[in-house]
Each structure stands twice: as structure tokens, then as C-alpha cells.
Amino acid sequence: MASSLQKCCQDSVRIHSGPPALYQLKLKRANLDRRSDQQSKLRRFTYGQQNPKYPTKTILLVGATGSGKSTLINALVNFVMGVKFEDKMWFEIVADESDRAQSESQTSEISVYEIFGFEGKTVPFSLTIIDTPGYGDTRGIKYDDINSKKLQELFGVLSGRTEIDAVGFVMKATENRLDERMSYIFNSVTSLFGKNMEENIVMMFTFSDGSEPTSALRALKDANIKCATDEDGDPAYFLFNNRQKEKRQAGKAAEKAAKFAFETSEEGLEEFTDCLERSEPQSLTSTVQVMMERKQLTMCIQDIKELKTSPAGQMQNIVHSFRHLQVTPGEKMFHLLDEALCIIEHLEEIALNVDSVSTFIHLDFLIENMKENVEFKASNHGALQKLERIKNRMNKPNQAGAVYYKLRR
């Protein structure tokens, strides 16, 4: 065993003796939102001491609940540490989903993991991993909406960290059909980003047996997911097995199976970190703009609904509240419709996913209200046709995702 791994064992809590022996690394914690440990939704965990002479690569992991993100994070850390199959040990910085109760695994916290001190073992850089809550939360859509809000907040508090080197879209290699839930998850994840992130989004297939994930790749292509591609135009992907920490059974066959599982992930991690080393970091500026615009569109739609449903007495209050600005409810409606149209047009320019479910679900409502507003129609020639075109270009997977959203909302 390398001396560096011996030191890691000393800096850890042994969970069981294995093999492989399982250790929980001791991390320094900081709550980035300055809340208590019980209330914080933005946490940073650090292992080791940063050496400024080495660059840091930042990875953002996104995916469905139960896709294996936690196991993948631990695998990345062990690979960077230089852990080999023969070492018969495994380190964790985050508990696997399988080790936690469902209520514990479905959380809304975003965690940032910083790993320092292993530069030169297997990669020439330190590692920062941003772990997001899983999409498709069984508790409802509102928990998915929290993801975007918390990510936006995170990017605001990570001073000096304005770039991402890779976005890892984590999904099971065994996914074999594009149902409404998966369509919604694909759409929601890609709706987070600006156009500049496309070439930095890669697929990370977990629970892999080492073979090509044909069905999962077909689902991605059917959904027209925008991500990095290989020379054949297929989504760029890496394979990982989730069995590295499983207790090894006696016998040659069991040993062979365990080694194959370990090496499948090791090969995928080597390919991924090679890709990570070559990747050009991308600014988060447009991604933050996309998140802000989507949030503003939702607020704008809510204001229109409130304006339409306000009783006569409340309507008088609305008129009174804008009297100093000489704004009537009709003028307010005109302004809100115009604002919604401008937001959608801006998202068409900057968003990676211009066919986001978060926009699609509002189109019928906006079209109906624009038709009713004679003044708006007269001064915005082509607006209705533009929204109709956006609505009609939505493919079947995205429409299915919208159905899932409406049912789960």
C-alpha cells in the first residue's frame, strides 16, 4: 500500500474491514449560505490542502434520483487518490444512495466537494465536484424547481469560480425506454444551461456491465439531447460500474467478477479524466442568465394570472397602486405580455434547450391572452405566429415531458 493511502486511512473512519476495507474520509465543512448545519442547502466539503501551482478542474453532476451520482463521486475520488483493486480498500466522501433511507437520499442540498493533495497520482490537477439533487423527485416537481434556484445561488456565492470544465449527465446504462418521466428529466437538465455548455456536457452511464448502452443511447438520440458528440455524431459517454465497494466473495470466479467491475470503472474514469484535462472551461454567465430568465418568465405568468382573476375590488386596488405611474390594469397586462415575449425571445438566443418544458407549458396561456389583447396584437405583429411556431416544433419526447410536469405539479 502506498504511504499516501496509509495516511488517508489515518485521516478516515473505518466503517468495516472488508475486503475491501471501507473508510469514510474526514472532510472540512463550510456552509456557503451561512446557515446552520441542519438548515444549510449549500455545503462545501474539503479534503486536503490546495496547492496553487496545480490547476483545478470543476465538474457539475446532474441526473435523475437514484442514477448513482453518489457512487460515481466516490469512484472519481478513489481514482484521483490512486486506489487500485489490489489495495483492497475503498474510500467514501458521500454515502451511497443504497446506504441511505429514501427520505435521506431525496434531499434538496447542493454539495461541493474539493479534493486536494493527490495531484500527480493519476491526474495533474485537483478536483472540484458539484453534486446536485436528483431530478424526478417522487415528492413532486417543486423539489426539481429548487435545484435551479439553489444552483443559481451557488454560482453567486462561489466567488472566483465562474467556469465549469464538464457537466456530467449521470444515468443508468440500463435505461431502455424514453417514458414521460425520463423525457421530463432530460428536458429539465438541459434547460439549465446556456448554449456555450453543449460541448462540455458528457453522458456518464452507471451500473454498466462494460458493453455499449445501446438502448440508453437510443433514448438520448430520440430526445435530441444537446451534448458533446463523438466522430460518428453519437453522444460522448463513459461507462462506470457501481460495485467497487461490495464485499468480495471467496473463490476465483467471484474475484474475477469483482476485478472486472473495478476495471470497468477504472477505464471509464481514465477516459473521462483525459477528456477533462483537454476540455476548455466554459463561463457560467449565460447559464446564470438562462436560470434568471426562466424564473422571471414564471413570475411574469403568475402576475398575468393574478391580474386576470382579481375581483373588481382588488382590481381597483391595482389601479390605485399604479396611479402614481398612470398605469391601468390594461396597460399592466400589455406590459406583462410584452415582457413574457421578450424573455422567450431572449431564451431563444442564449439557452441550450430552446424547447424547454418550462416555456412550453405557458405557450397556450400566452397565445390566448395575446389574442384577447387588441392593443398588444396591433403593436406586436408576428408575435402570435412566433409563439405558435415554438409550440409546434416541440417533438414528442418534450411534449411527453410536459405532460409529466403537469401531472406532477
C-alpha positions, -999 to +999 in steps of 0.1 A: +000+000+000+013+035-009+022+057+020-003+083+009-031+058+012-019+048+046-021+085+056-057+086+042-066+056+063-054+075+094-074+105+083-106+084+080-131+065+100-131+028+092-167+016+085-158-021+081-128-043+074-139-057+041-124-067+018-124-041+005-120-022+038-143+007+037-133+042+050-151+074+054-128+104+047-129+132+072-138+164+055-138+201+065-173+215+061-184+251+053-219+262+048-219+286+018-253+300+026-242+308+062-269+287+077-266+261+104-256+225+095-293+215+099-306+243+077-279+247+051-287+238+015-253+249+000-224+230+016-187+227+007-166+198+019-129+199+015-102+172+018-065+182+018-048+215+012-049+233-021-016+238-039-018+269-061+007+255-086-018+229-098-050+238-118-084+228-105-110+211-128-146+216-119-173+190-126-211+195-123-230+163-119-267+162-128-292+133-132-322+115-120-328+105-085-312+070-080-290+073-110-258+066-090-243+100-087-230+094-051-213+062-061-197+079-091-184+107-069-167+082-046-153+064-077-138+097-090-122+104-057-107+069-054-094+071-089-077+105-082-063+091-050-047+062-070-066+034-053-061+001-071-080-032-069-051-049-052-052-023-024-084-040-011-097-007+003-123+019-007-128+055+005-161+074+006-167+112+008-205+108+004-228+079+014-242+059-015-279+062-022-282+025-014-269+031+021-295+057+029-332+057+035-353+071+007-362+102+027-325+109+032-314+104-004-341+127-017-327+159-004-325+194-018-290+202-008-262+210-032-228+198-021-194+210-034-165+185-029-129+198-031-102+172-034-066+184-029-033+167-023-033+139-050-022+159-080+002+137-100-011+104-088-033+098-118-042+133-129-023+166-130-050+186-114-071+189-082-108+182-084-140+201-075-172+181-078-206+199-076-233+173-066-269+183-073-301+167-060-317+142-083-343+152-108-377+133-110-380+135-072-410+114-061-421+142-037-431+164-067-420+189-093-414+217-068-383+199-055-369+200-090-376+237-092-355+241-061-324+227-079-323+256-104-328+282-076-300+267-055-276+263-084-281+299-092-275+308-056-244+286-055-229+302-086-234+336-069-215+327-037-186+308-053-165+339-058-138+334-084-154+301-096-172+313-127-163+284-150-172+247-154-149+222-171-175+195-176-212+187-169-217+150-162-252+139-171-255+107-150-279+080-160-282+042-157-268+022-186-299+000-182-323+028-191-341+013-221-371+035-229-379+071-231-410+074-210-427+106-198-405+108-166-372+104-185-383+128-212-391+154-184-357+147-167-337+151-200-356+183-208-352+198-173-315+191-170-306+206-204-329+236-197-304+247-170-276+257-194-265+283-219-256+274-255-219+275-247-221+244-225-231+220-252-196+206-260-189+202-223-219+180-214-210+143-214-230+112-206-219+091-176-235+057-176-236+039-143-245+003-134-227-007-166-216-043-175-190-028-198-210-032-230-223-004-252-255+010-236-274+008-269-309+014-255-299+043-234-281+059-263-311+055-285-333+072-258-309+101-258-310+104-296-348+102-296-349+130-271-325+150-292-303+158-262-277+185-269-243+174-256-208+166-268-206+140-296-181+116-310-168+114-345-200+095-355-223+121-341-233+099-311-234+113-276-200+112-259-202+088-230-182+070-203-191+037-186-189+030-148-197+000-127-212+006-092-199-025-074-164-014-063-171-013-026-192-045-025-177-071-002-156-096-022-166-132-020-142-161-018-133-181-050-116-174-083-149-167-102-160-141-076-125-125-076-126-123-114-160-107-114-151-081-088-119-072-107-138-068-139-163-045-122-135-024-107-116-022-141-147-012-160-150+019-138-112+025-138-112+025-176-142+049-177-126+072-152-093+072-171-111+082-203-132+108-185-103+125-168-083+125-200-113+143-216-115+166-186-078+175-189-084+185-226-117+203-221-120+241-224-137+256-193-169+274-200-182+305-184-213+302-163-225+337-173-250+326-199-262+297-178-270+320-149-288+343-173-309+313-186-318+304-150-328+340-142-349+344-174-368+311-167-375+323-132-387+357-144-410+341-171-427+320-144-432+352-122-445+371-152-471+344-160-482+343-124-487+381-125-508+378-156-530+351-139-534+372-108-543+403-129-570+383-148-585+367-117-585+397-094-621+406-082-634+440-091-625+454-057-589+442-059-587+455-094-594+490-081-566+485-057-543+475-085-553+507-104-547+527-073-513+512-067-501+522-102-519+556-102-488+575-094-473+558-125-505+564-145-507+526-152-541+509-157-548+472-154-550+471-192-516+488-195-502+464-169-514+434-189-498+449-221-465+453-202-466+417-188-474+402-222-446+421-238-422+412-210-431+375-214-425+377-252-391+394-247-380+367-222-389+339-246-371+357-275-340+361-253-341+325-243-342+315-279-308+333-283-290+321-252-305+288-240-290+254-248-325+239-248-349+263-266-377+237-264-378+237-226-409+223-209-407+253-186-416+275-216-439+251-234-464+248-206-471+286-207-475+290-245-512+282-248-519+306-220-498+334-235-513+329-270-548+330-257-542+362-238-523+379-267-553+372-289-576+388-264-555+419-261-563+440-292-537+467-284-509+441-280-518+424-312-517+457-331-483+467-318-466+433-319-470+420-354-458+384-358-457+377-320-486+351-321-471+334-351-437+332-334-452+315-303-472+292-325-440+281-343-422+275-310-452+254-298-455+234-330-418+225-332-418+206-298-411+170-305-430+141-289-404+134-261-406+170-250-444+170-252-444+139-231-421+156-206-446+185-204-474+160-197-454+146-168-447+181-155-484+190-155-494+157-138-468+160-111-471+197-104 
